[in-house]
Amino acid sequence: MYYYRYKDKLLFSKIHIEELDKTTEDHLAKTKDPIYYLKVMDPFSSRRGFLVKSPAQIEENKEGLDILKRDVNNFDVPDWIEDKIRDEKIKAINISFPRWKEELDDLPSHWRINVIALGDVGSTLLIGLRLLGSNMTIGIYDRTPEKVKRWEHELGQIRRPYHEKSFPAVEAVDEEDLFNCDMVVFCASRGIPPVGSENIDVRMVQFEGNREILMKHARAAREKEFKGIFAVVSDPVDLLCRGLYLDSNTDVNGNLDYRGLAPNQIIGYGLGVMNARACFHAEKNPLLEHYFKEGQVFGPHGKGLIVADSMINYNEENSLFLTEKTLNSNLEIRGFGFKPFVAPSLSSGALSLIATIENEYFYGSSMMGEVFMGAKMRLTKNGLDIPSYSLHPMLENRLEKTYNQLRSMI
């Protein structure tokens, strides 16, 4: 093992890196600050940085669905490294990425969040951020200037009597300044099928149009060397995230050079509402009340969704029932004659974004191997934390089926 110092950071690796200054194992073992483990993995299918949760993540050099599976192998690492893993003090950094040193940067103490597109989803999401957010400033952008003016005034006129200054400031943002922030939230949608189109996959219909819009912002993020979080709220979240990653990291000649957004900078926000819908239906059935404490959701925001009634005592029948009810919630609201955008905008959008910047658990889509897969996660100062589990065989089978389905779609 080699031990390094870079500026005020301490690092270690099995790789000899000439450009870094040497230090000693004792310095890393005794420090109370986070330390960084440098490794090499394929950037096509591996993250640039993440919170180390087990010795396996020190040793292994491939990523995939195994991120969700609790490791049972015994990897021999020094006791002080095991202690720091337990205390969440180690961040792994994949130095295959040219801009890997950005993983050493700290999270902001006050977030600047810029929201792109002020349609039904974007405007509802903004109302949630304005009412419930703190420790943030909100920037708003839309191709239609009148929408920006309207929402700058509308949101600015939401005030609580005698607490008028207690809400996040809202400011209009020019297109060239979109990436002067800590988080960009993409809410643009093109070609949402009208109410009455229930015989088609509404989310997939939007893919090509939304990716075309997103590609422009992918290239802008690359040119600006954006260092923040790129939050994708538009459908289909998982596929758009993968498209965003590839488009951002492709040069003008069509070559992948990985100089754009890192995989862990991209998070999809579509799964939060699926958890909320599962809660809605579990609440109506006394036999499913345990979902609130034990259940979770995984996978895409649509076909392939997995609702697990319990991560402790998984029941296939209960889980399939909740999955079906959750998937059909979207169609139920369309059956009433309305587009179902309010709950997604708030549960997947505003509330999940607030949880992200407050370092709390939320549901999001992050890269696991070659696909972006939805799961419970948390943004920590030492990287994205995705919990792992001792999976019931039936649940593991469902996860693998969904994972392979997403990979085949890519």
N, C-alpha and C positions, 0 to 999 in steps of 0.2 A: 504494500500500500504506500502511496505517496501522499504527502501532506503539504498544503499550499496556503498562501495568503495572497489575496487580491484586494487592494485598497483596505477596507476595514472588515472584509469577509474572510472566513476560514473555510477551506475546502479540502476534500480528500478524494482519492481515485486510485484505481489500479493501473491508470494510464500515466505515463510520463509526459508532462506538458511543459515544454521548455520556456514558454513565455511567462509562466507563473513563478512567483517567488516561493522558495521552500520555507516550511516551518516544521514543527515537531508534532508527533502524535499526542504528546502531553498537553500541548496548547489546545487542541481540539477536544480532548477528553475533559478538560477542566472548565472550558468556557460555558457560560450560561446562555450565550447567544445561539441562534440557529446556525447550523453548519450545512455544507452543500456537498453532495456526492456527485461527481462527474462521471458519466458513462457514455457509451456509444450505442445507439439503436437506430434502426432504419426510420428516417423522418417521414417516409410515406405512410407508415402505420404505427408510429409511436409519438407520444407527447414530448414536448420540449422540457416541461418541468411538472413535478407533482410531489405531493406530500408522501414520504415513505412511511408505510404502515406495517411493513413486515420485512424480515431479513431477505425474503425471496426477491423483493424489489431492488435489493442491492445486487443480487447475483444474476437475475434473469435479464435477458436482452430482447425479449419479444413481448408484445402486448396484444390483448384481444379480450374476449369475454371472460377470461380468467381473472380480470380485474375484480369481478364480482364474486369470485370463489375464494373462500378462505384457504390459505395455503397450509398444507399439512406436512410439508417437507421440513426437515431440520437442517437449516443452513448455519454453518459455524461462523459466527462473527464475534468480535471481542465484546465483553460485557458492557463496556462503556457505550458501544454503538447500540446494543440492545436497549440500554437505558434511555438513550436519546430517541430511539424509535418510539418507545412507549410514551415518552413525554412530547411527542410530535415536534421534535427539534431538528429533523433532517429533511431537506428538500433534495430530490434527485433532479439533475439537470442533464439533458441529452445534448452533448456538445457537437453532434452532427449538424445542428442548426447554426448557420453563420452568425446569427444574432443571439447566441445562447447567453451572453453576459447580461442581457436584459432580465433574465430570471433572478438576478441578484437584487433587483430593485424592490423597494418596499411598496406596500399598498398605500393608496392615498389616505390621508386623515379626513379630508373633505372631498366628496365625489362630485365631479362635473359630469352629468348625464345628458347626452344629446339624443333626442328622439327624432327618427326619420319617418315622415308620412303621418298626417293628421286626419286619417279617415275614421271610420267607426272604431277600429281597434286602437289606433294611436291616441285618439282623443279620450277614449274611456280610460286607457292606461294612464294618461296624463292626469286625469282627475284623481285616480288612485294615488299617484305619486305626490300630487299637490296636497291631498288631505292627510296622507299617512306617512309620507317620507320625512326624513330629517337628515342632517349632515350631508346635504346635497344641494346643488344648483342645477336647474333643469333648463336645457336649451331645446328649442323646437325648430324643426325645419320641414317644409313641404314645397313641392314644385309650384303650388298655387299660393301666391303671396297673400291673397285674401284670407286663406285658412290660417296662415301664421298670425296675421293681425287679429283675426277673430279670437284665436285661442290664447294669444298673449293677453288680450283684454279680459276674456272670460275667466281664465285661471287667476289672473291678477286681482280679480274681483271676488274671489272666494276668500273670505276672512271670517274668523271667529271674533265676536265682539270682545274687546278688551284684551285680545291676544292676536292682534292684527299682524304682527311681525313673526308669528310662530310657524309660518309655512315656508317651504323652499321657494326661493326666488325663481321666476320663469322669465327667460329672455329669448328673443328671436335670434337665430343663427344663420349666417350666410353659408352657402354650399361649400365654399372654400375653407371654412372654419369648422366643418363638421367633425374633424378628427382632432381638434384641439380640446380634448376631454379625456376622462378616465373610462367612460363607457359609452358606446354607441348602441342604440336600440333600433333595430330595423323592423318596421311595422308595415311596410308597403305591400300592397296586394294588387294583382292584376287578374281580371277574369274570374271573380268569385261567381259561381253559378247562382242563378236566382232561386228564390224559394219555389219549390215544386220540382227541383232537379234531384230528388232523393234516390234515384236509381243509379247514380254514378258516385264515384269516390270524389267528393267535393274537394278534398285537400290535394289530391294528385292532379286534378285538373289545373290547379294553380301553379304547378311546379315550373313549367317552361317559362311562363310570363314572369314569375317572381324571380327566377334565377337570372333572367336577362337584366332585370332592374338591379339585382344584388351584385352582378358582375361589375357594374360600373363602380360601386362602392368598394368592392374587393380590390380593384386596381388602385383606387384612391387611398385606401388603407395601406397598401403596399408602398405607394409613392411617398406617403407621409411618414412611413415607418412607425405606424400607430402602435403604441405600447399597452393600450388599455384592453378592456373586455369588449368584444363584439357580440352583442346579444341578438339572436335571431328569434323573432316572435312570429313571423309570417309562416304560412304552411307551404309545403310539408317540411316541418322544422328539421328533421334528421337529415333528409336529403339535401336541403338547402345549406346546412352547415358543412356537409362534405364538399358540396360544390364551391362554397365560399373559400374553404381551405385550399382546394386545388387551384381555383382561379387567382387567388391572392398570391400564390407561390409559383406562378407560371410567368416566365419572362416573355418579351415581345416575339421571341422566336419559337414559342411553344414549349420551352424546356422547363421542367421543374427545378428550381434552384433554392427553394425554401428560404427566400429572403422576405417573405410576406408575413402574414399572421401565423403565429404558432398555434398548434391544435388546441392547446389549453387556454388560448385567448378567446376561442369561439365557444359559446354556450347557447344551446337551443332552449327556448322557453315555450314548451307546448304541453308538458306532462303535468304541470301543476293543476290544471283544470280537470285532468282525468282522475287525479287523486280526489279532488273536490267532488266530482260526480260520483265516485265510488263511495265517498263519505255520505253523500245525499241519499244514496240507495241503501247503504248499510244502516243508516239511521232509521229507516222505515221498517227494518226487519230485526226484531230482538235477537234472532239467532246469529246476526252478523255484527252485533255491537262491538265485538272484540277487534274489528278491523281498525278502529280508531287508535288502539294501542299497539297492535301487532301487525297490521297489514301494510303493504307497500305496492307501488305501481312501478312497472318497468316498460321499456321499449318505446315505440313511436306514439305520436299523438294521432292515432287512427288504427288502421288494420295492422295487426301484429301486437297490439297493446296486450300487456299482461297485468292483471290485477291478482295479487296474492292475498288471500284473506288473512293469512297469518304467516310470519316468518319463523314462528316458534312451533306451531302445530298446523302445518299447511294442510288444507283440505281441498282437494281438486274440484269437487262438486260445487262447494261454496265459491271458490275462486273463479270458476268458469261462469257461474251465474252472475257474479259481480262484474266480471269482464264484459259480458254481453249487455248488461244493463248500462254500464258506463259507456260502451261504444254507441249504444242507441240513443243516449241522451241528446246528442247532437241532432238526430233525426226527429226526436220528439218535439223539440222547440221549433224546428222547421215545419213540423206538422201543425203547429199552432198558427203558422203563417209569419214567422219571424226568423231573421238570421241570428244564430246563436253566437254573438260576439261579446256580450257583457261579462259573463263568467270567465271566458278565456282571457279577456283583456286584464281582468283583475287577479284571478287565481294564478294563471300562468305568467301574466305580465307584471303588473305593479307590485303585488305582494311577494312574488318570487324574486323580483329585482331588489326589493328592499331587504329581503332575507339574505341575498347575495352580499350586499355591501355591509351588512351587519354581522357577517361571518356566521350565519345560522344555516341549518340544513334546509334545503329546498329540493324540488324536482327539476332536473334539467337534463339536456342531452350533451354528452361530451364524447370525445373520440376514444374508442376502444378498438384498437387495431385499425382495420380499414373502414370502420363504420362509426357514425355517431349514434350512441345508444342512450336512451333515457334511463335515469336511475336517481336515487337519493344522493345528494352531494352537498359539499360545503366549501366555500372559498376561504382558506386560511392564509395567514401571512407567510406560511411556508408551502403554499401550493394548494391545488385542488384536492380535496379529500373525498374519495368515493369508498364507502364502507364495503367490506367483503363479508360473505356469509357461508355458513354450512348449509348448503342448499338441499332441500328435499329433492329426490330424484325426479319426481314428476315436474316440479318447478324448474329444475335445471334443464329438463328436456324442452319445456316451453321456451325458456330463454334461448337455448341453442337454435330452435326452430325460427324464432323471430330474428335472431342475429344473422342467420344464414339467409333469411328472406331479405333483410336490409342489404346484405352484401351482394346478393344477386341483382337487386334493383340498381345498385351502383354500377 
